[in-house]
Every structure is written in structure tokens, then in C-alpha cells.
Amino acid sequence: MPSRKFDPKAAIEKELKDTSAAESVGMLTIKTANRAVNDSITRPDPKELFMEFWYEGEVSCLFSDSNLGKSIFAVQIAEHIARMQPVLYVDCELSEKQFQLRYTDTETQHRHIFPPKLFRAEIDPMRMDMNNYEENILRDIEATMLFLHCRCAIIDNLGYLCNSTDKGVDAGAFMIRLTQLKKKHEWSILVIAHTPKRSLASHLEQNDLAGSKRLFNYFDSVFAIGRSCKDRKLRYVKQLKVRAGAFRYDADNVLIYEIVKTEGFTHLELKGYSTEAEHLKEPTERDNKALREQIAALRTRGYSIRAMEGILGISKSAIGRIVRKLEDEKLVPSRDDLGQADDLGQDNYEGDEDDD
């Protein structure tokens, strides 16, 4: 008797029919993998909100050092999206007057006209409730977005939303609440953040995001602005994490911008593309020697590689390579001599173990 030809479509349809309802166990909703694909296939694919940096349905992050133009870039992104749909820009950085001056030509008094769908909000210090502040501010942002029918929000900046970004448990709990908002309403949220002091000779990387390492892991996408040492007026923008789009603007292909003001509109004007290395500070022999001496002194005092990363503002992998050379040259105690393991018990000279 000839065997029946396997029909994958019929098999999947039968499986879906047999498991028509999702099962729930506590906080978990369970479906077969085929059911999950089938339930999602009719939903529209996420669209770009701003190039490959931020997509619909993502909680994303833009960070940089101070005075590099991240707030200017954030408003620019908000304006771009507001031409298509309502956007809420929560401004915790500038006063209303400072915002007005940034978008007004002081000589001609010409002011930039934003799209009518761009809404700006700021925190009223007279109405701040410091009891459960983080929950309250997220509640108020949620209520405002529902009132304005906004599906996109840009929050400038993270420090005003979460007071304990350096504590892993608190940062994780905050990001879970932000993710809950995203999933509950299918919203898109961009959070602006800072970077601690860092070396201009180092590539931008995930460890440059200020706060707990958990923050980076929770974001769907992350991009950053770096200072060009080639020209003080130039900035470069680099992707550091991508889930929905293409990883197009990495270290080999960063976007080069210049901050300009045209008819009252302060913005980052695209100048072209380059490699990140072309815009990094060239370390001199004196710089290298000074860094070796710093690391040797800290290592001799018993500092771990992770601790030195926070002090020196450069990556663990870079510090690890120097430590290894110093150990080989017998200029610092070995790990065995120090009686400790680096990186919470894991020797990790070459990279970051928490990449996802």
C-alpha cells in the first residue's frame, strides 16, 4: 500500500485545531511554536520609526556623554515621527524657555514650527510626589499618552525616571515596568541616557551606558552618539544593539553629523559615513605609559578588572590585555597571588559574557 504524502499545511492546521486555546500557568502563556507563529503572522511587521535605530513596539535607548547633542537628536527624531503620528516628548532636561531659545533664531527671531502632532511635557516640581516616584511618573506618562492617543514616547532622560540605575535589582524592576507598558499598549518608547566619563580613544560599546549592566540587556535596541576627535564640531552615531532591523551602522560604518541651526531649528545634519576608528583619539606613547602605570598601581592594590573598568572608563577587555602583559612581565601580582578571581569569579579578558 503506497504511503500517504505528508502535507505540512494540513499537519499544522490540525495541530492548531487541537490546541485552539492558549494554556496558562501562573504568569506564563503557553502555545505551540506553530501556534505562536500562526497567531502573529497576520499582524503587521514592525515599521521603522527612525532609520534602523528604532522600530515600532521597541523600548530603545539613545545615550552619549554630556553636551554631545543627544537631546537635540531626540527632538529631531520626535519631529520626524510626528509628521506621521502623535509623539509625546517628555523633557526632563530643559525648561520651557530654554527649549524656546534652542529653537529660535536669536538674530531674526524666526522660530521653528514643529508638526502639530508633537507634544512636549515636563515635570512640574510643585506637583512631584516623591512617594513611589518611579511608579507615579510612569503612571502619569501612561495616562498622558492615552489622553493624547500617542503610540510613541521619547523620555529625556533615564535619570529622572529611575533613581537607582546603578543597582541591578532596581534597574531591572524599572525596565520590567517599562516593558509592561510597551506590551500592554503596543507602544514604542525611546529612553535617553548618559555615559560615565570615558576615554575618547576607545570605541563606544555597551559598557559605556551609565548604570547597571541589566539596563542594556532589557532594551530592544541601543544606539549612541560619540565625539569626533577629528573635528570638534562633528559627532558620530553608532548602533550597539539591534533586534528588529539591520545592524548597519556598526564601527565600520558610523553616521557622521554636525550640529547646526537653520532658521531656528537646531539639529544634527548628516555629513556622510565613516569608520569609528577615524574619529577616535590617537593614544600617544605617553598616554599608553600612563595607562599602564595606572593599571599597575590599581592591580597591586588588589583591584579587579571590573572595578578598574569603572574607575578608568575603558573596557574590561582592554584592561585585561594590559593586566595580562603586566603579569607576564612580573610587574603586578598574579590572580593567584591576589587570592581572587576577576569579574565575579569568571576570567574574561577578551569580551563581555552577557551579550544577547
Secondary structure, DSSP 4 states (H G I P E B T S, - for coil): -PPPPP-HHHHHHHHHHHT-S-EEETTEEE--HHHHHHHHHTSPPPPEEETTTEETT-EEEEEE-TTSSHHHHHHHHHHHHHTTS-EEEEESSS-HHHHHHHTB-TTT--BPPPPTTEEEE---GGG---TTHHHHHHHHHHHHHHHHT-SEEEEE-GGGT-TTTTSHHHHHHHHHHHHHHHHHHT-EEEEEEE--S--TTSPP-GGGSSS-HHHHHH-SEEEEEEE-SS-TTEEEEEEEE-SSS---SSTTSEEEEEEEEETTEEEEEEEEEE-GGGGS----HHHHHHHHHHHHHHHHTT--HHHHHHHH-S-HHHHHHHHHHHHHTTSS--HHHHT--STTT---SSS-TT--
